[in-house]
């Protein structure tokens, strides 16, 4: 008999204020889609892409039922569930090497993996600083776009921030 894999997962945004519960048969692929905003919807609109909890099951009916059960819970109960696995509310997908880009206020950070390469770019009115754990090929800043390229199979990320 063939083994099937299904995952019920919880995502949140950078400050853990918005929560999303989902179900998939391929968690890494689905996180890639969330983090890179490849699918229109709630997670794209509210920038929800930080994996804080997941469960693995082998029965699709059990996965669907569990997702529906968790979705009905109050926020406090969901928070307690996350705390059982992830008391620090860290992005669990960073351990897997899922490419992610996140923008929060004035800090733009990109995490790329294969031994987890982290790049952090802080932008203030006159000061731009970049730090990286591996070789940074280039970082360029214009009024609305910040681009960062990292060596090791050259991975590029580009983020634009709209000014209000």
C-alpha distance (Angstrom), angle and dihedral (degrees) to the residues before:
residue distance angle dihedral
X1 . . .
X2 3.80 . .
X3 3.81 119.7 .
X4 3.79 116.0 -129.0
X5 3.78 125.9 -159.6
X6 3.77 125.2 -149.4
X7 3.77 129.5 168.8
X8 3.77 133.0 -156.9
X9 3.78 108.4 -160.1
X10 3.79 143.7 177.5
X11 3.80 123.4 -142.5
X12 3.77 128.6 -173.4
X13 3.78 137.4 -178.8
X14 3.82 127.2 -103.5
X15 3.82 94.7 -79.8
X16 3.85 96.7 36.9
X17 3.82 93.2 -117.4
X18 3.82 98.7 118.4
X19 3.80 121.7 52.6
X20 3.82 132.7 -164.9
X21 3.81 127.9 -172.2
X22 3.79 118.6 -158.1
X23 3.80 144.9 161.7
X24 3.80 130.0 -141.6
X25 3.79 143.3 158.7
X26 3.82 92.8 -133.8
X27 3.80 113.5 40.2
X28 3.81 97.9 -177.7
X29 3.81 92.5 51.3
X30 3.80 92.2 45.7
X31 3.81 92.3 49.9
X32 3.78 89.9 50.0
X33 3.82 87.9 54.3
X34 3.82 92.2 48.6
X35 3.80 95.0 45.2
X36 3.78 93.6 47.9
X37 3.82 94.2 41.5
X38 3.80 93.5 -124.5
X39 3.81 94.0 149.5
X40 3.80 123.4 57.1
X41 3.77 115.6 -128.6
X42 3.79 145.0 72.4
X43 3.82 98.7 -27.7
X44 3.79 92.8 48.7
X45 3.81 93.5 45.4
X46 3.81 95.0 48.6
X47 3.84 98.2 33.6
X48 3.80 92.7 -118.1
X49 3.81 107.8 165.2
X50 3.82 110.2 125.3
X51 3.81 113.2 109.8
X52 3.81 108.0 -141.7
X53 3.82 102.0 160.0
X54 3.80 141.0 14.3
X55 3.79 140.4 169.1
X56 3.80 127.5 -157.8
X57 3.82 121.7 -141.4
X58 3.80 133.0 166.1
X59 3.81 98.8 -146.9
X60 3.79 119.2 76.0
X61 3.83 92.7 -152.8
X62 3.80 90.6 54.0
X63 3.82 90.6 49.1
X64 3.81 92.9 50.5
X65 3.80 91.8 46.4
X66 3.83 92.1 48.7
X67 3.82 92.3 48.5
X68 3.81 90.5 51.5
X69 3.80 91.0 46.3
X70 3.81 93.9 52.2
X71 3.82 92.4 44.2
X72 3.82 89.4 58.9
X73 3.81 93.2 53.9
X74 3.79 124.2 102.1
X75 3.79 116.3 -107.5
X76 3.84 93.2 -105.4
X77 3.81 91.6 58.5
X78 3.82 91.8 48.4
X79 3.81 89.0 50.0
X80 3.82 90.1 53.3
X81 3.81 90.1 50.4
X82 3.81 91.2 52.7
X83 3.81 90.2 47.9
X84 3.84 91.0 57.9
X85 3.81 91.2 63.5
X86 3.77 104.0 20.1
X87 3.83 115.1 23.6
X88 3.82 92.3 171.1
X89 3.82 93.5 50.1
X90 3.82 91.8 -128.6
X91 3.79 121.6 167.7
X92 3.81 100.5 -97.7
X93 3.81 92.3 -164.2
X94 3.81 92.2 67.6
X95 3.81 87.9 78.0
X96 3.81 89.9 60.0
X97 3.78 98.8 50.7
X98 3.79 98.7 -113.5
X99 3.80 106.6 165.6
X100 3.77 110.9 -118.5
X101 3.75 139.4 175.7
X102 3.76 122.9 -167.1
X103 3.77 133.6 -179.7
X104 3.79 122.2 -160.5
X105 3.77 123.6 171.7
X106 3.83 104.6 -59.8
X107 3.80 98.8 -16.9
X108 3.76 122.7 86.6
X109 3.78 116.5 -171.8
X110 3.78 130.9 -178.8
X111 3.76 124.3 -166.0
X112 3.78 119.3 -166.3
X113 3.73 123.4 173.6
X114 3.75 146.2 -138.4
X115 3.83 93.1 109.1
X116 3.83 86.6 -6.4
X117 3.78 113.0 -85.1
X118 3.78 111.0 -154.9
X119 3.77 126.4 -163.2
X120 3.74 122.7 -177.2
X121 3.79 122.3 -171.7
X122 3.79 119.0 -172.6
X123 3.76 117.9 -164.4
X124 3.77 124.0 -163.2
X125 3.78 126.3 159.8
X126 3.80 97.3 -82.7
X127 3.80 104.5 5.5
X128 3.78 127.1 74.9
X129 3.78 118.8 177.2
X130 3.78 131.4 176.3
X131 3.76 129.6 -169.3
X132 3.79 127.5 -177.6
X133 3.77 138.0 176.5
X134 3.82 93.8 -142.8
X135 3.82 133.5 31.2
X136 3.79 113.3 -51.2
X137 3.78 111.3 -151.5
X138 3.78 96.7 -169.2
X139 3.75 144.0 -19.3
X140 3.75 119.3 -168.1
X141 3.76 129.5 -179.5
X142 3.77 127.7 -163.0
X143 3.80 127.3 166.7
X144 3.80 96.0 -78.8
X145 3.81 108.2 8.9
X146 3.76 132.2 66.7
X147 3.81 116.4 -172.2
X148 3.76 126.3 -172.3
X149 3.79 126.1 -175.5
X150 3.78 122.7 -168.0
X151 3.78 128.6 -166.0
X152 3.82 123.2 -125.9
X153 3.83 100.9 85.7
X154 3.84 88.8 -14.3
X155 3.76 107.8 -94.5
X156 3.81 116.6 -168.6
X157 3.76 129.6 -162.2
X158 3.73 127.6 -174.7
X159 3.78 125.5 -172.9
X160 3.76 127.9 -178.5
X161 3.79 125.0 -161.7
X162 3.76 121.5 -159.7
X163 3.77 116.3 -138.1
X164 3.78 117.7 -130.4
